Amino acid sequence: MNQELFDRVENALKTIRPYLERDGGDVELLEVTDENTAMLELKGACSTCSMSQMTMKAGIEETIMRAVPEIKAVQAIKI
């Protein structure tokens, strides 16, 4: 795993995390794969919210890809 890339994605998430927390949710970065995919887990209210797909695409994914252009994809996984 590329720790520098992981840290940059985590820093990007810190900018959006307060908005998620305000609605009772959160997001956790699980890993950045060798293919430069950020693997995330939505937490709290975000994991069951009907708007989570829109939050993922229009909020989280956009924030990450703008801050870390090396990231090719953002994927939420269910645990």
C-alpha positions in Angstrom: 0.0 0.0 0.0 1.1 3.5 -0.8 1.0 5.3 2.6 1.5 8.7 1.1 -1.5 8.3 -1.2 -3.5 6.8 1.7 -2.7 9.9 3.8 -3.7 12.3 1.1 -7.0 10.6 0.6 -7.6 10.7 4.4 -6.8 14.4 4.4 -9.4 14.9 1.6 -12.0 13.0 3.7 -11.3 15.3 6.6 -12.7 18.2 4.6 -16.1 16.4 4.0 -16.3 14.5 7.3 -17.9 17.3 9.3 -20.9 17.4 6.9 -21.4 13.7 7.3 -21.1 13.8 11.0 -23.6 16.6 11.2 -26.1 14.1 9.8 -25.1 11.3 12.1 -22.8 9.5 9.6 -19.1 9.1 8.8 -16.8 7.5 6.3 -13.8 5.4 6.9 -10.9 4.9 4.4 -10.1 1.2 4.5 -7.4 1.0 1.9 -6.0 2.4 -1.3 -5.5 -0.6 -3.7 -2.5 -1.1 -6.0 -4.9 0.0 -8.8 -5.4 3.4 -7.0 -9.0 2.6 -5.9 -10.0 4.2 -2.6 -12.0 1.6 -0.6 -14.4 3.2 1.8 -17.0 2.2 4.4 -19.9 4.4 5.1 -20.7 4.5 8.8 -23.6 5.5 11.0 -26.6 7.1 9.3 -24.7 7.2 6.0 -24.7 3.4 5.8 -28.5 3.2 5.6 -29.4 6.6 4.1 -31.4 6.6 0.8 -29.2 9.5 -0.3 -25.9 7.6 0.3 -25.3 7.0 -3.4 -25.6 10.7 -4.2 -23.4 11.5 -1.2 -20.8 9.0 -2.4 -20.7 10.3 -6.0 -21.4 14.0 -5.7 -19.6 14.5 -2.3 -17.1 12.0 -1.3 -15.8 10.8 -4.7 -15.6 14.2 -6.2 -13.7 15.5 -3.1 -11.2 12.7 -3.2 -10.6 12.8 -6.9 -10.1 16.5 -7.0 -7.6 16.5 -4.1 -5.8 13.3 -5.2 -5.9 13.0 -9.0 -4.0 9.7 -8.9 -7.1 8.0 -7.5 -8.8 6.2 -10.4 -12.0 5.1 -8.6 -13.8 5.3 -5.2 -15.7 2.3 -4.0 -17.9 1.9 -0.9 -18.0 -1.6 0.5 -20.4 -3.1 2.9 -19.1 -4.9 5.9 
